[in-house]
Every structure is written in structure tokens, then in C-alpha cells.
Amino acid sequence: MTLPNRDAAVIWHPFTQMHTAPLPIPISRGEGSLLFDVNGRSYLDMISSWWVNLHGHAHPYIAERVSQQLRILEHVIFAGFTHEPAVELAERLLPILPANQRRVFYSDNGSTAVEVALKMAFQYWHNIGQPRRRVIALEGAYHGDTFGAMSVGGRSAFSAPFAPFLFDVDYLPVPVPGQESTVLALAETLFADDVAAFIVEPLVQGAGGMVMYAPEILNTLMEMARKQGALLIADEVMTGFGRTGKLFASHYLTIQPDLMCLSKGLTGGTMALGVTTCTETVYDAFLSDSAYKTLFHGHSFTANPLACAASLASLDLLLSAETQASIQRIAARHELFADTLKKCQAVENVRQLGTILAFDLKVAGESSSYFSSIRDLAYNYLLDRGVLMRPLGNVLYFLPPYCTTDEQLEEAYETVLGLVHKLTLPLLSSYIAE
Ligand SMILES: *Cc1c(COP(=O)(O)O)cnc(C)c1O
């Protein structure tokens, strides 16, 4: 039996309607920005394998550091014990985060990093004896798939079955260009002295469709929230580690968050690890002679030494002059391609920040319900031509590993242009009928 057939007999895939999904593509290895299937076909990974990969697949330096660590200490309980990679990683992370971040709490993925931030925020208010319950989030936000993370995410078809079990959150529309004053007016009414936390994906909402908004308006909103005492949570699970052109999206802001959530690129995409950081003020609210003020939260694989070693190796690479230059090189290439895209009929809302380039596919005269099939059409068109991209509805985006070469970028751009031109043909249906 082939690998996909064996898979089909025993596996349930994420975000996949198993009844209708085609068999999965069996990947045997990866190198740089390329993935190879068992038949030797290659795929350009233009989405960094769900936004986690920074330096390319199977990076030899990360592999070496992780295998060294594996021979020294694979894991140890993190309550009552510590180890070098966890301490060193915290020591190296804090100086590159906004200056007010003082403590690192480890977990093991992006959703749990968010859960921890929410629990820190709620318990902060509990511990200081001024319970606050209200959370403000942005419409269309995505903060993960666990219940707390889902609760603060935008409500959608994905969360509908769980709606009765999610806690209530007040939403602000995303302050995209042109909407700022509307959002500000609403924010005036929403931010009050009972708000526990204001959570955002700073500057780029990932899963919501790579929706981008300006640092100025986010600064203003964060300032309004802070005036009311609310804790500010920056979910940088996707935007962190250079994606936006700076090390963290928060570096575009003058207002610093109280809590930050990191994961995805943290390990260079090698292993699962989550980090929640906070200010001294938040941390201090948990210090007490009373055990009841403890943050009672932890995971079996908290601060896994292998994942910390991968993160340390990834940081070495990320902070190197070469990678920093690559990030700027990709951003500059994206900018040029954005100009090309803006001239295309089937394209609208071209937007870019750093290494992230996104646009909407538009097909004149088609109903919006039709967009879901545009997604499949685009996905398959690109995949058939060896380019892995995963449109979010009708939003197509590039989020490549930083090692992606100019030639690889050009290849992906050209393939996308081919798709866009195809969609510009008078009748999309003629293409589908092909
Ligand atoms: C992916 C993502 C998460 C969830 O991370 P997982 O590791 O998939 O649980 C949370 N927040 C943001 C902004 C994300 O993009």
C-alpha cells in the first residue's frame, strides 16, 4: 500500500474534511525552501509550512544543535528543575523583545501561549483583588484552536459548533486604512475600567486573511486601553521573528504590550514550543506568601530542552547579518512584485509588510459564495506547478522562509501571475470546464 493509502486508513488530518479531501501528498524530505515528495517532485514552500519555518527545511545547523542536545538531555520536569537551554533562551529572548518584557513562561504551541497570556491577565486582576472580566479583541482575529484562544478569536463557521462554550468578548472592527475613525469611535464606547485585556495580532491578522493595519492606529487603540488599565496582549505567534521586516511587529509601535505570545518561528519551525512573556508588574501580582496566587498552569513538555536548543540555533541564524539582509531582500522583491500585481485586473487589495505579501483574487461577476471554489482552484493550480501556497478564501499570500532565493521567488511570482492571468479570462467557467 502506498503511504497516502496507509494514511487514509488510520489518520485524521487538521482542518480537513476527510470525506472529500484528496489523498495527502507524501513528503519524504525537505531542503531549504523546497519539499520533495516520495516520487521526487518538488514543491516551493511559499507559506513556510503554516508560517513556522524561518531558515528552510532540515537546516543542518539547527539539526546539529538539536542532535547535540538530544545526547545530553532530552527532557526534564520544569517545576522544581531547570536547564541551560531554557535559561539561555529566556536570557536571549528578553533583550530582543520590547524593553518592558521581563519574564518568560514556557508552553508548547501558539494556542497555549495565548491561553497562558489570558490566564495571566485574568488572574492578575483576581490576585490584586479587582476582578475584571471583559476582553476586547478584533473582529476576524485568530489566536488558536483551544477554548480560550477560540473565545478571543473572531466568531466564524470554524468556531460555530463551540459557540455556546466560548466566553463572551467585545469586538472592534479591524482598523484597516479608511476605517480608522469608525473604529476609534467604537473604541471610545468599548474601553472602560472593567476591561481586563485587549488582545491583538499586531499589524497583521494572519488566519483572518493577512489583513493589515497601521502602527499609528494600533498605538492609539492600545493607549486608550491602557488609560483604562487594561492589559495589552500582543499575539506575535505569526508576526514574530522577522516576518514583518522587524524582529517583532511590536517594534513598529511606541506603546509596549504587557504580555506577548510567541511560537511558530520560535524554533525556526523545527519543534513545538510556546512562550508567553510579561512585565514585572504582571509577574509581581503573582508573588505572595499565599499559594493561592500561584499561576497554576503547566504542560508536560514545558521548556523542552530540544525545542529550546532548536530556538537557540534559530536565533543564531535569525540574528546573523546574512538572514537580516535576506529579510530585507525578500521585502524589496515583494514590493516590486506588488506593483506588478496592482496592475492586474483579477487582483485587489494588494498589501505588504516585510516578508508578507498578500492580495485578494477577484473574479468579476461571480457571487461571493463562489470564492470558496476559487480557493481550491488557486491551490490546485499552484500545487500542480510545484508551488505550495494555501489561499485563505480568496486571499493569496506569500510568507516564505528567509532562505528563499531570488530565483525561487521569481518562479513563485511567475506561477502566481499565470494564475492571475487565467482568472482574468472573460469566463472563469471556461477554465473550470477545461
Ligand atoms: C497559528 C497562530 C496561533 C496558534 O498557534 P498554534 O501553534 O497553531 O496553536 C495563535 N495566534 C496566532 C496569531 C497564530 O497565527
Ligand as a Chemical Component Dictionary entry (heavy atoms), coordinates in Angstrom:
data_LIG
# 
_chem_comp.id                   LIG 
_chem_comp.type                 NON-POLYMER 
_chem_comp.pdbx_formal_charge   0 
_chem_comp.three_letter_code    LIG 
# 
loop_
_chem_comp_atom.comp_id 
_chem_comp_atom.atom_id 
_chem_comp_atom.alt_atom_id 
_chem_comp_atom.type_symbol 
_chem_comp_atom.charge 
_chem_comp_atom.model_Cartn_x 
_chem_comp_atom.model_Cartn_y 
_chem_comp_atom.model_Cartn_z 
_chem_comp_atom.pdbx_ordinal 
LIG C1 C1 C 0 -1.094 29.997 14.476 1  
LIG C2 C2 C 0 -1.476 31.036 15.451 2  
LIG C3 C3 C 0 -1.833 30.703 16.766 3  
LIG C4 C4 C 0 -1.949 29.270 17.229 4  
LIG O1 O1 O 0 -0.732 28.622 17.217 5  
LIG P1 P1 P 0 -0.710 27.006 17.201 6  
LIG O2 O2 O 0 0.717  26.659 17.443 7  
LIG O3 O3 O 0 -1.186 26.601 15.845 8  
LIG O4 O4 O 0 -1.612 26.535 18.285 9  
LIG C5 C5 C 0 -2.112 31.728 17.642 10 
LIG N1 N1 N 0 -2.047 33.016 17.262 11 
LIG C6 C6 C 0 -1.696 33.373 16.014 12 
LIG C7 C7 C 0 -1.617 34.826 15.659 13 
LIG C8 C8 C 0 -1.421 32.400 15.057 14 
LIG O5 O5 O 0 -1.108 32.753 13.802 15 
# 
loop_
_chem_comp_bond.comp_id 
_chem_comp_bond.atom_id_1 
_chem_comp_bond.atom_id_2 
_chem_comp_bond.value_order 
_chem_comp_bond.pdbx_ordinal 
LIG C1 C2 SING 1  
LIG C2 C3 SING 2  
LIG C2 C8 DOUB 3  
LIG C3 C4 SING 4  
LIG C3 C5 DOUB 5  
LIG C4 O1 SING 6  
LIG O1 P1 SING 7  
LIG P1 O2 DOUB 8  
LIG P1 O3 SING 9  
LIG P1 O4 SING 10 
LIG C5 N1 SING 11 
LIG N1 C6 DOUB 12 
LIG C6 C7 SING 13 
LIG C6 C8 SING 14 
LIG C8 O5 SING 15 
# 
